[in-house]
Amino acid sequence: MSRRAVVVGAGLAGMLAAAVLADAGVAEVVVLDRDELPDGPRQRRGLPQGRHAHLLMTGGLRAMEEIVPGVGKRLLAAGAHEISLSSGVLARSPEGWLRRWRREGPVMLTCTRALVDWTVRAAVLEHPRIEVRRAAAVGLTGSAGRVRGVRVSGPGGETDLDADLVVDASGRGTRIVTWLEGLGLSGVRTRIVDSGLVNASRVYRVPAGAERFPLTIVQADPYVSRPGRSAMVMPVEGDRWLVSCGGTRGGEPPADAEGFLRYTLDLPDPIVGRLISGAEPLTDVHVSRSTSNVRHYLDKAPQWPEGLVVLGDALGTFNPAYGQGMSVAAFGARVLGRELERAGGPDAPGLAGRVLRGAARPVDAAWAMAVGQDVLYPATRGGRPGIADRAVTAYTRRMTRAAAGSFAAASAIWDVTSMRTPPTRMFHPAAVLAALTGSPLPALSGPPLTPAEREVLDGLDRTGA
């Protein structure tokens, strides 16, 4: 078996890749990261979106469980919440409030991104053949035909770290295109679609009596030729609410506490503002702007070297509003694991190309969903909706309207949103029929609250809204 694999990046994609490499029998797996990693579930410098809402969808959690068995139970034991998409969410879509159903649906886990990263990293580092080194990768060694390792910058200067396989999981800030050019490989196409989304988040203590209040979201509306504006109240570990607002270019949320509350109250429904007006804030408002969709079409490159794999955000990154990033990272790592099992080792001929092509498929599906909505916002840069986009948009709107009162339509949307099925699920015969026949029930005039939940909301409201 090969001597060493090097993974660039100790984020979620990197640690999952390290796990599958060690499980495949690689003798030494070295994970490089320029950050000093926290020794607990705390925010890290290299993850600017870490303070904002992250959703671990059913499909992504299943993929993680294949790689790190028991990770879901670890997260729940650490305080993560299991939320049913069918009954545990209050969601105001662009087409109005969606009903909640007593019938079973997919679930997601909600917690801080810091808890996800820490839990996965702690589990993976139990493997004796995996180590993390604090170091900056500055390039690749080898040739256009085969990568032989990573050039590392440290206090004593630059050194070469040899490897039989290199995995770039360095995230949104990847320099993979430049590194490939250093090997004589050029012609990689990159596309950027930027809605200008700004995220603003604040943490609150969950008020007494509101511990079981459902996850609440007012979704952005891309169909009105105005900037998208949204807000979410999400339960996280430590009896806290993580409240995240998002606004595309021209509709950005403010960073001051008063403006943050006003922003939530000015949405098409003021429910988020009403909830937090009676809750105790535990942090300031944190704002970040690294939200563009970026796709490096490495899988379309005319030539690809052996010994190099690219996963996670280094291959494609998406507007975080759609909650896809963690799941796509897990899907890519799962592809790596399955290809390693088939090939018998990381130095097998053609392995790198097969992993790249396989990892690109979930990236493309997530990209289509994110970009298909982002291009509808009027100030988006890098793309405008075409005929196909408008056709999909019209069908999606019809499906969403039907989902307000049709379980068949709602379950199709949940299956795709939770990433447990591909987007083609929306075109299955039962889903198409539900979209065509529409909702058999009248539209809701307000959020579908139980009497107890309405009492909680009214008791917290300090706005008079």
Disulfide bonds with the S-S distance in Angstrom:
none
